[in-house]
Amino acid sequence: MTSRVLLILSVLMCCCKPETLKIGAIFDIEAEVKEKAFQLAIDAVNAKRTGDERYLEGLVEYVPCDNPFKAMVATCRLVSNGVVAILGPSSQDNAQMVQTICDDKDVPLLDARWVGRPKGPTISFYPHQGVLTRVYMEVLDAWNFQDFVVLYENDDSLRRMGELLKGYDSKEHQIVVRQLDKYQNGNYR
């Protein structure tokens, strides 16, 4: 994720006028690793500055998962602070609210989650599903797996695995499909 954020931040530095560019990030929960990756990317871009190039400043907001109202408030706070882009939250409800405000304010949303059809000025870091499916199939073929297990989290993740499942004949391969945390109670056993 850090290298993708680094690339996008570098592009933004070339396109914007102010000397200090503010990049916002909204995380669904206190995600120390994500915040650290975000800050490391900003620090890496700033370390490569020469002369009068622009300086990046990261602004971070935390919102509860699936709380669009608080996501809206956080987005508005970032926009009012003059951010030139926002790295969006991972929960769907929060991300949709952030996307709506970003569309209205012409602020690019940097999205690190899978989205079937991005809307508005969105830069998706998530690899294209067709590419991921090909990679999964190549790994299974390279390792000569005849049987395998597909673990999925929710309906969206199962839908994304659909092409992979279609690519294998059930008469030649034994494929087991299981949902993690089926009852959404935090128990993955």
N, CA, C and O atoms as a DFTB+ gen file, in Angstrom:
756 C
 N C O
     1  1       0.829      -1.191       0.000
     2  2       0.000       0.000       0.000
     3  2       0.873       1.254       0.000
     4  3       0.529       2.250      -0.635
     5  1       1.997       1.206       0.709
     6  2       2.840       2.394       0.819
     7  2       3.330       2.864      -0.540
     8  3       3.346       4.066      -0.803
     9  1       3.735       1.935      -1.415
    10  2       4.260       2.347      -2.722
    11  2       3.175       2.963      -3.587
    12  3       3.448       3.887      -4.354
    13  1       1.941       2.464      -3.477
    14  2       0.839       3.035      -4.258
    15  2       0.510       4.441      -3.777
    16  3       0.305       5.351      -4.580
    17  1       0.463       4.609      -2.472
    18  2       0.204       5.940      -1.917
    19  2       1.321       6.887      -2.329
    20  3       1.065       8.044      -2.666
    21  1       2.551       6.405      -2.305
    22  2       3.704       7.216      -2.693
    23  2       3.575       7.702      -4.130
    24  3       3.845       8.869      -4.413
    25  1       3.166       6.826      -5.038
    26  2       2.997       7.206      -6.442
    27  2       1.933       8.278      -6.598
    28  3       2.154       9.274      -7.286
    29  1       0.784       8.087      -5.970
    30  2      -0.308       9.054      -6.080
    31  2       0.102      10.392      -5.474
    32  3      -0.183      11.444      -6.047
    33  1       0.758      10.362      -4.338
    34  2       1.183      11.609      -3.704
    35  2       2.187      12.353      -4.578
    36  3       2.170      13.583      -4.629
    37  1       3.052      11.626      -5.260
    38  2       4.015      12.267      -6.163
    39  2       3.308      12.956      -7.317
    40  3       3.676      14.066      -7.702
    41  1       2.289      12.299      -7.874
    42  2       1.516      12.892      -8.969
    43  2       0.804      14.147      -8.488
    44  3       0.796      15.163      -9.184
    45  1       0.211      14.085      -7.309
    46  2      -0.491      15.251      -6.772
    47  2       0.465      16.423      -6.566
    48  3       0.081      17.575      -6.765
    49  1       1.680      16.146      -6.176
    50  2       2.646      17.229      -5.953
    51  2       2.948      17.979      -7.246
    52  3       3.210      19.181      -7.226
    53  1       2.910      17.272      -8.357
    54  2       3.218      17.910      -9.646
    55  2       2.060      18.754     -10.155
    56  3       2.273      19.685     -10.931
    57  1       0.852      18.449      -9.738
    58  2      -0.332      19.066     -10.330
    59  2      -0.913      20.220      -9.529
    60  3      -1.769      20.937     -10.047
    61  1      -0.498      20.425      -8.322
    62  2      -1.149      21.405      -7.456
    63  2      -0.234      22.596      -7.201
    64  3       0.990      22.481      -7.265
    65  1      -0.846      23.741      -6.910
    66  2      -0.121      25.005      -6.793
    67  2       0.467      25.319      -5.414
    68  3       1.623      25.739      -5.355
    69  1      -0.258      25.140      -4.297
    70  2       0.260      25.621      -3.016
    71  2       1.593      24.971      -2.647
    72  3       1.914      23.877      -3.109
    73  1       2.362      25.667      -1.806
    74  2       3.650      25.128      -1.382
    75  2       3.483      23.935      -0.453
    76  3       4.297      23.012      -0.483
    77  1       2.445      23.940       0.368
    78  2       2.150      22.799       1.224
    79  2       0.845      22.178       0.753
    80  3      -0.190      22.841       0.694
    81  1       0.912      20.904       0.419
    82  2      -0.277      20.173      -0.012
    83  2      -0.756      19.315       1.140
    84  3       0.010      18.536       1.708
    85  1      -2.010      19.458       1.479
    86  2      -2.582      18.663       2.558
    87  2      -3.308      17.473       1.949
    88  3      -4.165      17.633       1.080
    89  1      -2.955      16.273       2.414
    90  2      -3.589      15.036       1.984
    91  2      -4.320      14.475       3.194
    92  3      -3.715      14.259       4.243
    93  1      -5.616      14.241       3.050
    94  2      -6.406      13.707       4.148
    95  2      -6.492      12.196       4.096
    96  3      -6.381      11.596       3.027
    97  1      -6.689      11.588       5.240
    98  2      -6.911      10.144       5.329
    99  2      -7.997       9.912       6.363
   100  3      -7.973      10.486       7.452
   101  1      -8.948       9.062       6.008
   102  2     -10.013       8.694       6.941
   103  2      -9.918       7.193       7.158
   104  3     -10.057       6.407       6.221
   105  1      -9.680       6.803       8.407
   106  2      -9.603       5.396       8.757
   107  2     -10.819       5.044       9.599
   108  3     -11.252       5.828      10.443
   109  1     -11.375       3.833       9.357
   110  2     -12.590       3.413      10.056
   111  2     -12.371       3.187      11.542
   112  3     -13.264       3.456      12.346
   113  1     -11.234       2.714      11.904
   114  2     -10.918       2.481      13.310
   115  2      -9.484       2.930      13.521
   116  3      -8.774       3.233      12.563
   117  1      -9.068       2.973      14.752
   118  2      -7.677       3.335      15.004
   119  2      -6.811       2.254      14.376
   120  3      -6.689       1.148      14.903
   121  1      -6.225       2.588      13.262
   122  2      -5.415       1.649      12.490
   123  2      -3.985       2.164      12.463
   124  3      -3.573       2.861      11.536
   125  1      -3.251       1.811      13.485
   126  2      -1.891       2.325      13.632
   127  2      -1.020       1.967      12.429
   128  3      -0.209       2.780      11.987
   129  1      -1.185       0.747      11.893
   130  2      -0.372       0.312      10.758
   131  2      -0.708       1.134       9.514
   132  3       0.193       1.561       8.791
   133  1      -1.999       1.356       9.261
   134  2      -2.402       2.144       8.096
   135  2      -1.930       3.591       8.227
   136  3      -1.442       4.185       7.266
   137  1      -2.081       4.142       9.415
   138  2      -1.637       5.521       9.614
   139  2      -0.121       5.623       9.442
   140  3       0.388       6.592       8.880
   141  1       0.583       4.617       9.932
   142  2       2.039       4.634       9.797
   143  2       2.443       4.534       8.324
   144  3       3.359       5.231       7.887
   145  1       1.768       3.671       7.552
   146  2       2.059       3.550       6.116
   147  2       1.780       4.866       5.402
   148  3       2.551       5.293       4.542
   149  1       0.676       5.502       5.763
   150  2       0.309       6.794       5.177
   151  2       1.388       7.835       5.484
   152  3       1.826       8.565       4.594
   153  1       1.808       7.896       6.740
   154  2       2.816       8.883       7.132
   155  2       4.178       8.575       6.513
   156  3       4.911       9.492       6.142
   157  1       4.521       7.294       6.399
   158  2       5.789       6.918       5.764
   159  2       5.811       7.331       4.292
   160  3       6.838       7.785       3.788
   161  1       4.679       7.173       3.606
   162  2       4.599       7.584       2.201
   163  2       4.787       9.092       2.077
   164  3       5.506       9.563       1.196
   165  1       4.149       9.833       2.950
   166  2       4.292      11.295       2.928
   167  2       5.736      11.689       3.243
   168  3       6.308      12.554       2.579
   169  1       6.317      11.054       4.250
   170  2       7.709      11.355       4.607
   171  2       8.662      11.024       3.461
   172  3       9.624      11.754       3.220
   173  1       8.395       9.920       2.752
   174  2       9.258       9.528       1.630
   175  2       9.203      10.555       0.506
   176  3      10.229      10.896      -0.082
   177  1       8.002      11.045       0.209
   178  2       7.869      12.075      -0.830
   179  2       8.572      13.350      -0.383
   180  3       9.303      13.965      -1.160
   181  1       8.354      13.745       0.857
   182  2       8.989      14.969       1.365
   183  2      10.516      14.849       1.384
   184  3      11.216      15.835       1.155
   185  1      11.031      13.657       1.654
   186  2      12.483      13.462       1.706
   187  2      13.126      13.620       0.329
   188  3      14.309      13.946       0.229
   189  1      12.360      13.394      -0.717
   190  2      12.896      13.492      -2.081
   191  2      12.756      14.887      -2.674
   192  3      13.117      15.112      -3.829
   193  1      12.235      15.820      -1.894
   194  2      12.078      17.191      -2.397
   195  2      13.432      17.817      -2.666
   196  3      14.414      17.557      -1.969
   197  1      13.457      18.643      -3.689
   198  2      14.670      19.419      -3.967
   199  2      14.259      20.860      -4.203
   200  3      13.297      21.129      -4.922
   201  1      14.971      21.765      -3.612
   202  2      14.713      23.186      -3.849
   203  2      13.346      23.640      -3.394
   204  3      12.976      23.472      -2.232
   205  1      12.595      24.221      -4.322
   206  2      11.314      24.845      -3.971
   207  2      10.113      23.947      -4.257
   208  3       9.006      24.447      -4.454
   209  1      10.312      22.637      -4.282
   210  2       9.185      21.734      -4.521
   211  2       8.217      21.761      -3.344
   212  3       8.565      22.158      -2.232
   213  1       7.021      21.337      -3.619
   214  2       5.955      21.358      -2.613
   215  2       6.220      20.367      -1.480
   216  3       6.909      19.361      -1.648
   217  1       5.655      20.686      -0.343
   218  2       5.779      19.881       0.868
   219  2       4.420      19.252       1.144
   220  3       3.396      19.922       1.016
   221  1       4.393      17.963       1.524
   222  2       3.136      17.292       1.851
   223  2       2.902      17.280       3.353
   224  3       3.829      17.136       4.151
   225  1       1.641      17.435       3.709
   226  2       1.230      17.342       5.111
   227  2       0.047      16.388       5.174
   228  3      -0.925      16.553       4.437
   229  1       0.123      15.399       6.043
   230  2      -0.961      14.432       6.192
   231  2      -1.884      14.805       7.333
   232  3      -1.434      15.130       8.431
   233  1      -3.184      14.755       7.065
   234  2      -4.196      14.994       8.093
   235  2      -5.015      13.716       8.239
   236  3      -5.550      13.213       7.250
   237  1      -5.122      13.186       9.444
   238  2      -5.796      11.913       9.674
   239  2      -7.040      12.113      10.522
   240  3      -7.024      12.847      11.510
   241  1      -8.118      11.447      10.123
   242  2      -9.370      11.420      10.882
   243  2      -9.738       9.954      11.107
   244  3      -9.536       9.111      10.233
   245  1     -10.277       9.664      12.286
   246  2     -10.785       8.325      12.584
   247  2     -12.291       8.401      12.755
   248  3     -12.808       9.320      13.390
   249  1     -12.995       7.426      12.184
   250  2     -14.447       7.359      12.339
   251  2     -14.830       5.916      12.661
   252  3     -14.131       4.987      12.257
   253  1     -15.931       5.720      13.385
   254  2     -16.380       4.357      13.644
   255  2     -16.780       3.670      12.336
   256  3     -17.266       4.313      11.405
   257  1     -16.570       2.379      12.286
   258  2     -16.933       1.595      11.107
   259  2     -18.442       1.708      10.851
   260  3     -19.244       1.647      11.784
   261  1     -18.813       1.870       9.588
   262  2     -20.216       1.960       9.161
   263  2     -20.991       3.045       9.905
   264  3     -22.102       2.802      10.377
   265  1     -20.416       4.227      10.008
   266  2     -21.096       5.371      10.602
   267  2     -20.972       6.543       9.621
   268  3     -20.101       7.399       9.775
   269  1     -21.861       6.574       8.600
   270  2     -21.753       7.583       7.550
   271  2     -21.832       9.021       8.053
   272  3     -21.225       9.916       7.465
   273  1     -22.571       9.250       9.131
   274  2     -22.670      10.615       9.640
   275  2     -21.303      11.113      10.108
   276  3     -20.879      12.213       9.752
   277  1     -20.618      10.294      10.908
   278  2     -19.294      10.708      11.389
   279  2     -18.288      10.761      10.244
   280  3     -17.361      11.571      10.270
   281  1     -18.464       9.903       9.239
   282  2     -17.600       9.965       8.051
   283  2     -17.824      11.279       7.312
   284  3     -16.877      11.881       6.806
   285  1     -19.078      11.724       7.252
   286  2     -19.398      12.999       6.605
   287  2     -18.736      14.151       7.361
   288  3     -18.130      15.034       6.754
   289  1     -18.855      14.133       8.679
   290  2     -18.261      15.198       9.496
   291  2     -16.742      15.222       9.305
   292  3     -16.150      16.289       9.146
   293  1     -16.119      14.050       9.321
   294  2     -14.660      13.974       9.147
   295  2     -14.249      14.477       7.766
   296  3     -13.258      15.195       7.632
   297  1     -15.012      14.099       6.740
   298  2     -14.702      14.541       5.377
   299  2     -14.834      16.049       5.262
   300  3     -13.974      16.708       4.678
   301  1     -15.901      16.592       5.812
   302  2     -16.099      18.046       5.768
   303  2     -14.977      18.775       6.504
   304  3     -14.524      19.834       6.067
   305  1     -14.533      18.204       7.617
   306  2     -13.436      18.817       8.371
   307  2     -12.155      18.820       7.518
   308  3     -11.429      19.814       7.488
   309  1     -11.887      17.717       6.837
   310  2     -10.698      17.648       5.980
   311  2     -10.797      18.623       4.809
   312  3      -9.831      19.315       4.488
   313  1     -11.967      18.675       4.173
   314  2     -12.158      19.582       3.034
   315  2     -12.007      21.031       3.486
   316  3     -11.397      21.842       2.789
   317  1     -12.564      21.356       4.654
   318  2     -12.448      22.736       5.145
   319  2     -11.002      23.089       5.510
   320  3     -10.641      24.265       5.551
   321  1     -10.178      22.071       5.775
   322  2      -8.753      22.298       6.037
   323  2      -7.931      22.367       4.752
   324  3      -6.711      22.520       4.800
   325  1      -8.600      22.255       3.603
   326  2      -7.924      22.458       2.325
   327  2      -7.185      21.266       1.750
   328  3      -6.187      21.449       1.052
   329  1      -7.646      20.037       2.024
   330  2      -6.964      18.872       1.455
   331  2      -7.146      18.835      -0.065
   332  3      -8.170      19.273      -0.589
   333  1      -6.138      18.307      -0.762
   334  2      -6.221      18.182      -2.217
   335  2      -6.647      16.782      -2.633
   336  3      -6.955      16.556      -3.803
   337  1      -6.671      15.834      -1.694
   338  2      -7.140      14.470      -1.934
   339  2      -7.403      13.817      -0.585
   340  3      -6.865      14.234       0.441
   341  1      -8.246      12.778      -0.608
   342  2      -8.557      12.050       0.622
   343  2      -8.372      10.566       0.368
   344  3      -8.914      10.016      -0.591
   345  1      -7.593       9.915       1.246
   346  2      -7.486       8.467       1.250
   347  2      -8.679       7.973       2.040
   348  3      -8.803       8.252       3.232
   349  1      -9.564       7.232       1.369
   350  2     -10.864       6.925       1.950
   351  2     -10.884       5.792       2.945
   352  3      -9.924       5.030       3.056
   353  1     -11.987       5.684       3.673
   354  2     -12.167       4.618       4.655
   355  2     -12.427       3.284       3.961
   356  3     -12.687       3.247       2.759
   357  1     -12.358       2.193       4.717
   358  2     -12.541       0.882       4.104
   359  2     -13.968       0.357       4.178
   360  3     -14.337      -0.486       3.361
   361  1     -14.782       0.815       5.115
   362  2     -16.153       0.299       5.166
   363  2     -16.992       0.943       4.063
   364  3     -16.830       2.121       3.742
   365  1     -17.885       0.144       3.497
   366  2     -18.659       0.594       2.344
   367  2     -19.530       1.807       2.658
   368  3     -19.539       2.770       1.892
   369  1     -20.255       1.775       3.764
   370  2     -21.138       2.900       4.096
   371  2     -20.351       4.199       4.264
   372  3     -20.746       5.245       3.750
   373  1     -19.244       4.121       4.984
   374  2     -18.422       5.320       5.174
   375  2     -17.833       5.793       3.853
   376  3     -17.825       6.990       3.564
   377  1     -17.340       4.854       3.053
   378  2     -16.711       5.217       1.780
   379  2     -17.711       5.876       0.830
   380  3     -17.356       6.811       0.113
   381  1     -18.948       5.401       0.816
   382  2     -19.955       6.009      -0.059
   383  2     -20.245       7.446       0.357
   384  3     -20.422       8.314      -0.497
   385  1     -20.293       7.700       1.643
   386  2     -20.524       9.065       2.117
   387  2     -19.340       9.960       1.746
   388  3     -19.529      11.077       1.266
   389  1     -18.133       9.471       1.967
   390  2     -16.936      10.242       1.624
   391  2     -16.911      10.507       0.118
   392  3     -16.589      11.613      -0.314
   393  1     -17.251       9.493      -0.679
   394  2     -17.267       9.649      -2.136
   395  2     -18.247      10.730      -2.565
   396  3     -17.941      11.525      -3.454
   397  1     -19.418      10.770      -1.946
   398  2     -20.430      11.771      -2.285
   399  2     -19.899      13.180      -2.055
   400  3     -20.058      14.056      -2.905
   401  1     -19.277      13.394      -0.920
   402  2     -18.744      14.726      -0.610
   403  2     -17.570      15.054      -1.529
   404  3     -17.458      16.179      -2.018
   405  1     -16.699      14.081      -1.763
   406  2     -15.559      14.312      -2.665
   407  2     -16.041      14.656      -4.072
   408  3     -15.471      15.531      -4.725
   409  1     -17.084      13.975      -4.543
   410  2     -17.648      14.289      -5.864
   411  2     -18.146      15.724      -5.903
   412  3     -17.899      16.456      -6.861
   413  1     -18.851      16.116      -4.848
   414  2     -19.429      17.460      -4.797
   415  2     -18.351      18.542      -4.743
   416  3     -18.516      19.615      -5.324
   417  1     -17.268      18.265      -4.057
   418  2     -16.207      19.266      -3.861
   419  2     -15.044      19.101      -4.842
   420  3     -14.052      19.824      -4.744
   421  1     -15.152      18.159      -5.788
   422  2     -14.084      17.893      -6.768
   423  2     -12.748      17.590      -6.098
   424  3     -11.700      18.081      -6.517
   425  1     -12.807      16.781      -5.060
   426  2     -11.606      16.328      -4.362
   427  2     -11.426      14.846      -4.700
   428  3     -12.341      14.059      -4.457
   429  1     -10.284      14.443      -5.250
   430  2     -10.099      13.027      -5.576
   431  2     -10.131      12.154      -4.322
   432  3      -9.595      12.514      -3.274
   433  1     -10.780      10.992      -4.466
   434  2     -10.806       9.999      -3.397
   435  2      -9.808       8.912      -3.762
   436  3      -9.898       8.321      -4.838
   437  1      -8.867       8.648      -2.883
   438  2      -7.892       7.578      -3.063
   439  2      -8.451       6.365      -2.338
   440  3      -8.480       6.334      -1.108
   441  1      -8.895       5.367      -3.090
   442  2      -9.638       4.246      -2.530
   443  2      -8.783       2.990      -2.505
   444  3      -8.260       2.577      -3.540
   445  1      -8.634       2.379      -1.336
   446  2      -7.811       1.179      -1.195
   447  2      -8.656      -0.072      -1.001
   448  3      -8.136      -1.100      -0.567
   449  1      -9.939      -0.008      -1.310
   450  2     -10.802      -1.179      -1.173
   451  2     -11.334      -1.553      -2.545
   452  3     -11.275      -0.754      -3.479
   453  1     -11.853      -2.770      -2.666
   454  2     -12.382      -3.218      -3.945
   455  2     -13.699      -2.502      -4.223
   456  3     -14.600      -2.472      -3.385
   457  1     -13.788      -1.929      -5.417
   458  2     -15.015      -1.279      -5.866
   459  2     -15.242      -1.740      -7.296
   460  3     -14.380      -1.561      -8.156
   461  1     -16.406      -2.334      -7.550
   462  2     -16.695      -2.843      -8.886
   463  2     -16.606      -1.788      -9.958
   464  3     -15.913      -1.974     -10.959
   465  1     -17.293      -0.691      -9.765
   466  2     -17.292       0.420     -10.717
   467  2     -17.127       1.725      -9.950
   468  3     -18.105       2.277      -9.446
   469  1     -15.900       2.221      -9.860
   470  2     -15.686       3.483      -9.141
   471  2     -16.453       4.631      -9.787
   472  3     -16.605       4.678     -11.008
   473  1     -16.929       5.547      -8.966
   474  2     -17.659       6.714      -9.455
   475  2     -16.849       7.962      -9.146
   476  3     -16.087       8.006      -8.180
   477  1     -17.025       8.963      -9.973
   478  2     -16.390      10.249      -9.712
   479  2     -14.880      10.176      -9.803
   480  3     -14.329       9.205     -10.321
   481  1     -14.212      11.199      -9.302
   482  2     -12.750      11.232      -9.377
   483  2     -12.129      10.322      -8.317
   484  3     -11.685      10.781      -7.265
   485  1     -12.109       9.010      -8.621
   486  2     -11.590       8.028      -7.679
   487  2     -10.338       7.388      -8.255
   488  3     -10.305       7.020      -9.429
   489  1      -9.333       7.259      -7.445
   490  2      -8.127       6.535      -7.826
   491  2      -8.114       5.285      -6.960
   492  3      -7.938       5.365      -5.744
   493  1      -8.301       4.123      -7.593
   494  2      -8.388       2.878      -6.839
   495  2      -7.026       2.208      -6.762
   496  3      -6.364       2.009      -7.781
   497  1      -6.610       1.860      -5.551
   498  2      -5.365       1.140      -5.342
   499  2      -5.568      -0.361      -5.450
   500  3      -4.600      -1.114      -5.555
   501  1      -6.814      -0.800      -5.425
   502  2      -7.097      -2.229      -5.415
   503  2      -6.846      -2.803      -6.805
   504  3      -7.341      -2.246      -7.786
   505  1      -6.097      -3.894      -6.923
   506  2      -5.832      -4.476      -8.249
   507  2      -7.125      -4.910      -8.934
   508  3      -8.081      -5.313      -8.270
   509  1      -7.151      -4.827     -10.255
   510  2      -8.323      -5.227     -11.032
   511  2      -8.614      -6.704     -10.775
   512  3      -7.693      -7.519     -10.722
   513  1      -9.889      -7.048     -10.616
   514  2     -10.254      -8.405     -10.248
   515  2      -9.824      -9.427     -11.291
   516  3      -9.424     -10.533     -10.930
   517  1      -9.895      -9.088     -12.570
   518  2      -9.462     -10.020     -13.609
   519  2      -7.993     -10.389     -13.471
   520  3      -7.610     -11.538     -13.691
   521  1      -7.180      -9.418     -13.110
   522  2      -5.747      -9.659     -12.916
   523  2      -5.532     -10.567     -11.707
   524  3      -4.742     -11.509     -11.770
   525  1      -6.229     -10.288     -10.613
   526  2      -6.090     -11.132      -9.421
   527  2      -6.515     -12.566      -9.710
   528  3      -5.853     -13.511      -9.279
   529  1      -7.620     -12.732     -10.440
   530  2      -8.103     -14.073     -10.766
   531  2      -7.058     -14.830     -11.578
   532  3      -6.784     -15.998     -11.303
   533  1      -6.472     -14.169     -12.581
   534  2      -5.428     -14.813     -13.390
   535  2      -4.237     -15.219     -12.525
   536  3      -3.686     -16.307     -12.690
   537  1      -3.847     -14.346     -11.611
   538  2      -2.717     -14.660     -10.730
   539  2      -3.045     -15.867      -9.857
   540  3      -2.223     -16.774      -9.722
   541  1      -4.242     -15.889      -9.262
   542  2      -4.639     -17.031      -8.431
   543  2      -4.590     -18.322      -9.246
   544  3      -4.082     -19.340      -8.775
   545  1      -5.125     -18.275     -10.479
   546  2      -5.152     -19.470     -11.327
   547  2      -3.733     -19.906     -11.705
   548  3      -3.443     -21.102     -11.735
   549  1      -2.864     -18.962     -11.987
   550  2      -1.484     -19.304     -12.341
   551  2      -0.746     -19.930     -11.164
   552  3       0.044     -20.856     -11.345
   553  1      -1.000     -19.427      -9.962
   554  2      -0.371     -20.009      -8.771
   555  2      -0.878     -21.431      -8.556
   556  3      -0.086     -22.338      -8.297
   557  1      -2.185     -21.632      -8.660
   558  2      -2.747     -22.972      -8.484
   559  2      -2.188     -23.936      -9.526
   560  3      -1.868     -25.079      -9.199
   561  1      -2.067     -23.490     -10.773
   562  2      -1.523     -24.339     -11.837
   563  2      -0.031     -24.598     -11.633
   564  3       0.427     -25.729     -11.801
   565  1       0.729     -23.565     -11.275
   566  2       2.177     -23.716     -11.091
   567  2       2.493     -24.697      -9.964
   568  3       3.477     -25.433     -10.035
   569  1       1.675     -24.704      -8.947
   570  2       1.901     -25.604      -7.820
   571  2       1.146     -26.924      -7.974
   572  3       1.140     -27.754      -7.064
   573  1       0.514     -27.111      -9.125
   574  2      -0.216     -28.348      -9.449
   575  2      -1.271     -28.709      -8.409
   576  3      -1.444     -29.883      -8.078
   577  1      -1.969     -27.715      -7.899
   578  2      -3.041     -27.989      -6.952
   579  2      -4.241     -28.563      -7.704
   580  3      -4.750     -27.951      -8.642
   581  1      -4.676     -29.732      -7.284
   582  2      -5.884     -30.319      -7.853
   583  2      -7.091     -29.984      -6.982
   584  3      -8.212     -29.849      -7.474
   585  1      -6.843     -29.854      -5.696
   586  2      -7.897     -29.551      -4.732
   587  2      -7.464     -28.325      -3.934
   588  3      -6.283     -28.148      -3.637
   589  1      -8.435     -27.484      -3.592
   590  2      -8.114     -26.307      -2.797
   591  2      -9.356     -25.793      -2.088
   592  3     -10.483     -26.174      -2.406
   593  1      -9.119     -24.920      -1.120
   594  2     -10.185     -24.328      -0.315
   595  2     -10.230     -22.832      -0.601
   596  3      -9.194     -22.169      -0.653
   597  1     -11.435     -22.309      -0.786
   598  2     -11.640     -20.874      -0.964
   599  2     -12.315     -20.363       0.300
   600  3     -13.427     -20.781       0.625
   601  1     -11.652     -19.464       1.012
   602  2     -12.223     -18.834       2.198
   603  2     -12.640     -17.424       1.818
   604  3     -11.862     -16.682       1.219
   605  1     -13.862     -17.056       2.164
   606  2     -14.335     -15.715       1.840
   607  2     -14.970     -15.090       3.065
   608  3     -15.421     -15.786       3.975
   609  1     -14.998     -13.752       3.075
   610  2     -15.494     -13.045       4.252
   611  2     -16.968     -12.688       4.141
   612  3     -17.727     -12.873       5.093
   613  1     -17.382     -12.172       2.970
   614  2     -18.765     -11.721       2.810
   615  2     -19.199     -11.942       1.366
   616  3     -18.440     -12.484       0.563
   617  1     -20.418     -11.523       1.034
   618  2     -20.948     -11.745      -0.313
   619  2     -20.081     -11.099      -1.388
   620  3     -19.882     -11.679      -2.455
   621  1     -19.568      -9.908      -1.116
   622  2     -18.716      -9.234      -2.098
   623  2     -17.457     -10.044      -2.390
   624  3     -17.067     -10.199      -3.547
   625  1     -16.829     -10.555      -1.349
   626  2     -15.593     -11.315      -1.571
   627  2     -15.879     -12.635      -2.286
   628  3     -15.049     -13.095      -3.070
   629  1     -17.032     -13.251      -2.033
   630  2     -17.401     -14.469      -2.760
   631  2     -17.658     -14.149      -4.229
   632  3     -17.245     -14.903      -5.109
   633  1     -18.325     -13.053      -4.494
   634  2     -18.600     -12.647      -5.874
   635  2     -17.286     -12.427      -6.635
   636  3     -17.178     -12.783      -7.808
   637  1     -16.302     -11.848      -5.971
   638  2     -15.007     -11.614      -6.618
   639  2     -14.295     -12.923      -6.944
   640  3     -13.489     -12.969      -7.873
   641  1     -14.579     -13.978      -6.199
   642  2     -13.948     -15.279      -6.449
   643  2     -14.708     -16.087      -7.496
   644  3     -14.279     -17.182      -7.861
   645  1     -15.830     -15.559      -7.982
   646  2     -16.675     -16.280      -8.937
   647  2     -15.948     -16.743     -10.182
   648  3     -16.106     -17.892     -10.594
   649  1     -15.150     -15.872     -10.794
   650  2     -14.431     -16.240     -12.020
   651  2     -13.409     -17.341     -11.755
   652  3     -13.199     -18.211     -12.601
   653  1     -12.785     -17.308     -10.604
   654  2     -11.837     -18.359     -10.244
   655  2     -12.565     -19.696     -10.146
   656  3     -12.088     -20.704     -10.667
   657  1     -13.712     -19.706      -9.485
   658  2     -14.467     -20.942      -9.313
   659  2     -14.972     -21.472     -10.651
   660  3     -15.015     -22.684     -10.857
   661  1     -15.354     -20.583     -11.556
   662  2     -15.821     -21.002     -12.885
   663  2     -14.690     -21.609     -13.712
   664  3     -14.940     -22.401     -14.620
   665  1     -13.468     -21.245     -13.407
   666  2     -12.317     -21.704     -14.185
   667  2     -11.893     -23.135     -13.900
   668  3     -10.989     -23.647     -14.561
   669  1     -12.512     -23.784     -12.950
   670  2     -12.123     -25.139     -12.591
   671  2     -13.317     -26.070     -12.691
   672  3     -14.413     -25.745     -12.233
   673  1     -13.095     -27.236     -13.296
   674  2     -14.134     -28.251     -13.462
   675  2     -14.288     -29.010     -12.144
   676  3     -13.316     -29.533     -11.599
   677  1     -15.505     -29.062     -11.649
   678  2     -15.739     -29.716     -10.357
   679  2     -15.538     -31.232     -10.436
   680  3     -15.419     -31.885      -9.399
   681  1     -15.497     -31.809     -11.650
   682  2     -15.251     -33.249     -11.787
   683  2     -13.761     -33.572     -11.642
   684  3     -13.396     -34.670     -11.223
   685  1     -12.911     -32.612     -11.991
   686  2     -11.469     -32.837     -11.924
   687  2     -10.840     -32.266     -10.653
   688  3      -9.761     -32.695     -10.243
   689  1     -11.504     -31.318     -10.043
   690  2     -10.951     -30.637      -8.871
   691  2     -11.965     -30.661      -7.733
   692  3     -13.164     -30.476      -7.943
   693  1     -11.465     -30.891      -6.537
   694  2     -12.322     -30.765      -5.364
   695  2     -12.083     -29.375      -4.784
   696  3     -10.982     -29.051      -4.340
   697  1     -13.135     -28.566      -4.797
   698  2     -13.036     -27.197      -4.298
   699  2     -13.994     -27.060      -3.125
   700  3     -15.188     -27.331      -3.251
   701  1     -13.468     -26.644      -1.996
   702  2     -14.284     -26.412      -0.807
   703  2     -14.396     -24.902      -0.619
   704  3     -13.391     -24.191      -0.630
   705  1     -15.619     -24.423      -0.447
   706  2     -15.864     -22.988      -0.264
   707  2     -16.445     -22.786       1.127
   708  3     -17.469     -23.379       1.467
   709  1     -15.795     -21.948       1.936
   710  2     -16.243     -21.701       3.309
   711  2     -16.237     -20.206       3.606
   712  3     -15.343     -19.470       3.188
   713  1     -17.260     -19.783       4.339
   714  2     -17.332     -18.383       4.760
   715  2     -16.695     -18.229       6.135
   716  3     -16.974     -18.989       7.061
   717  1     -15.829     -17.222       6.241
   718  2     -15.239     -16.873       7.530
   719  2     -16.259     -16.069       8.323
   720  3     -16.968     -15.239       7.754
   721  1     -16.340     -16.299       9.592
   722  2     -17.225     -15.520      10.475
   723  2     -18.637     -15.423       9.902
   724  3     -19.184     -14.334       9.729
   725  1     -19.204     -16.572       9.619
   726  2     -20.527     -16.658       8.994
   727  2     -21.601     -15.882       9.754
   728  3     -22.498     -15.302       9.144
   729  1     -21.512     -15.870      11.060
   730  2     -22.542     -15.214      11.877
   731  2     -22.155     -13.798      12.299
   732  3     -22.846     -13.178      13.108
   733  1     -21.052     -13.287      11.754
   734  2     -20.596     -11.915      12.015
   735  2     -20.455     -11.614      13.510
   736  3     -20.818     -10.534      13.977
   737  1     -19.924     -12.582      14.243
   738  2     -19.758     -12.388      15.683
   739  2     -18.285     -12.296      16.097
   740  3     -17.967     -12.321      17.286
   741  1     -17.395     -12.190      15.111
   742  2     -15.976     -12.078      15.414
   743  2     -15.286     -13.408      15.634
   744  3     -14.089     -13.441      15.920
   745  1     -16.021     -14.514      15.504
   746  2     -15.457     -15.837      15.695
   747  2     -15.150     -16.439      14.323
   748  3     -16.069     -16.799      13.587
   749  1     -13.879     -16.551      13.978
   750  2     -13.477     -17.076      12.675
   751  2     -13.189     -18.573      12.702
   752  3     -12.629     -19.102      11.743
   753  1     -13.554     -19.261      13.765
   754  2     -13.293     -20.709      13.862
   755  2     -14.341     -21.496      13.150
   756  3     -14.282     -22.725      13.128
